[in-house]
Amino acid sequence: MHKIELPASTLERSRSLRPSGPIDPKRTAAIVIDLQNFFLEPGQPMANPHGLDIIDNVNAVTAALRRGGGLVVFTQQSFAPVENDTRRRAPRTPPAPMMRDLMDKLKPGDPSFDLHARVAVAPQDLVITKRRPSAFHPYALTDLEETLSARGIETVIIMGVVTNGCCECTARDAYQLNYRVVFVSDANATFTDEEHNAALFNLALLFADVRDAASAVALIEGGEQAAA
């Protein structure tokens, strides 16, 4: 698990700039980013040393949200081609050899693409495939914004891997789309503590209510616990 170091002054400033009270779980979606074998299992191309550590916290937050009537969305990153794709822009430059190898592996049908076996997915959850770091980006081809808007979602809770990659991109875009953003500090993971804390710091200052899983659960259940 990451060693999280966020100055108290950063959290105080963050919560003075945005709502920090209880949320309506029925108008809340947890967006769980890319908890796939590719990013979690030892020996996989981009195995994250902290990734497996966050799964229990992710499961706790999603379980609380389901109990409250909220929506849980899981994303899976893919580089598979899409037929009749009129929105996605082709790369302007060829990918590096390492990226070509990764892109060939991270496609539906390969076990690397699958969500990790420890991730708790319920029948009512949505599982979507994305093709850009941000699940909201138009070239991601998810229609996530349309889906959340149709359900009256006002708040999104971001969890997954990696903190300073797809998770941060999704959180920033959610903020720009006028969602209230909760970013769960111990239910996101990346490769080093330095990267993790740097992302949390910037998100807390500018874009998100950064709090730990226990505090996120309390928020869902109508309590308030200002922990990071």
Long-range contacts (C-beta under 8 A, 24 or more apart in sequence): 1-50, 1-53, 1-54, 1-186, 2-50, 2-53, 2-185, 2-186, 2-189, 2-190, 2-193, 2-196, 2-197, 3-193, 4-185, 4-186, 4-193, 4-196, 4-197, 4-200, 4-212, 4-228, 5-193, 5-197, 6-185, 6-197, 6-200, 6-201, 6-204, 6-210, 6-228, 10-201, 10-204, 10-205, 11-204, 11-210, 11-226, 11-228, 13-204, 13-205, 14-204, 14-205, 14-208, 14-209, 14-210, 15-209, 15-226, 18-180, 18-209, 19-180, 19-209, 20-209, 20-224, 20-226, 21-224, 22-219, 22-222, 22-223, 22-224, 23-154, 23-155, 23-180, 23-182, 23-219, 23-220, 24-154, 24-155, 25-64, 25-65, 25-67, 25-68, 25-69, 25-70, 25-220, 26-68, 26-69, 26-70, 27-70, 27-152, 27-153, 27-154, 27-155, 28-65, 28-68, 28-70, 28-71, 28-153, 28-154, 28-155, 28-156, 28-157, 28-220, 29-70, 29-71, 29-72, 29-73, 29-148, 29-151, 29-153, 29-155, 29-156, 29-157, 30-61, 30-62, 30-65, 30-70, 30-71, 30-72, 30-73, 30-156, 30-157, 30-159, 31-73, 31-75, 31-135, 31-144, 31-156, 31-157, 31-158, 31-159, 31-160, 31-170, 31-174, 32-58, 32-62, 32-72, 32-73, 32-74, 32-75, 32-119, 32-159, 32-160, 33-75, 33-135, 33-158, 33-159, 33-160, 33-161, 33-166, 33-167, 33-170, 34-75, 34-76, 34-77, 34-160, 34-161, 34-162, 34-166, 35-74, 35-115, 35-116, 35-119, 35-160, 35-161, 36-76, 36-77, 36-106, 36-112, 36-113, 36-114, 36-115, 36-116, 37-111, 37-112, 37-113, 37-114, 37-115, 37-116, 38-77, 38-105, 38-106, 38-112, 38-113, 39-161, 39-162, 40-116, 40-161, 41-112, 41-116, 44-112, 45-101, 45-102, 45-105, 45-112, 46-102, 48-161, 48-162, 48-189, 48-190, 48-191, 49-191, 50-189, 50-190, 50-191, 50-196, 51-161, 51-189, 52-116, 52-118, 53-189, 54-159, 54-160, 54-161, 54-186, 54-187, 54-188, 54-189, 55-116, 55-118, 55-119, 57-159, 57-184, 57-186, 57-187, 57-212, 57-213, 58-119, 58-159, 58-160, 58-184, 58-187, 58-213, 59-118, 59-119, 59-120, 60-213, 60-217, 61-157, 61-159, 61-184, 61-187, 61-213, 61-216, 61-217, 61-220, 62-120, 62-122, 62-125, 63-120, 64-216, 64-217, 64-220, 64-221, 65-157, 65-220, 66-122, 66-124, 66-125, 68-220, 68-221, 70-220, 71-125, 71-126, 71-148, 71-151, 71-153, 72-122, 72-124, 72-125, 72-126, 73-125, 73-126, 73-127, 73-128, 73-135, 73-144, 73-147, 74-115, 74-119, 74-121, 74-125, 74-126, 74-127, 74-128, 75-127, 75-128, 75-129, 75-130, 75-135, 75-142, 75-160, 75-166, 76-113, 76-114, 76-115, 76-127, 76-128, 76-129, 76-130, 77-106, 77-129, 77-130, 77-131, 77-166, 78-106, 78-107, 78-108, 78-113, 78-129, 78-130, 78-131, 79-103, 79-104, 79-106, 79-107, 79-131, 80-107, 80-108, 82-131, 82-141, 85-141, 87-138, 87-139, 87-141, 88-131, 88-139, 88-141, 89-139, 130-166, 132-169, 133-165, 133-166, 133-169, 133-170, 134-166, 134-169, 134-170, 134-172, 134-173, 135-166, 135-170, 135-173, 136-170, 136-173, 136-174, 136-177, 137-169, 137-173, 145-177, 148-179, 153-179, 154-179, 154-180, 155-179, 155-180, 155-181, 155-182, 156-180, 156-181, 156-182, 157-182, 157-183, 157-184, 157-216, 158-182, 158-183, 158-184, 158-188, 158-208, 159-184, 159-187, 159-188, 160-187, 160-188, 161-188, 161-189, 161-190, 162-188, 162-189, 162-190, 162-191, 162-195, 163-188, 163-189, 163-190, 163-195, 163-196, 163-199, 163-200, 164-190, 164-195, 164-196, 164-198, 164-199, 165-190, 167-199, 168-199, 168-202, 168-203, 171-203, 171-207, 171-208, 172-203, 172-207, 175-206, 175-207, 175-208, 180-209, 181-207, 181-208, 181-209, 182-208, 182-209, 182-211, 182-216, 182-219, 183-207, 183-208, 183-209, 183-210, 183-211, 184-210, 184-211, 184-212, 184-213, 184-216, 185-210, 185-211, 185-212, 185-228, 186-212, 186-213, 187-213, 187-216, 200-228, 204-228
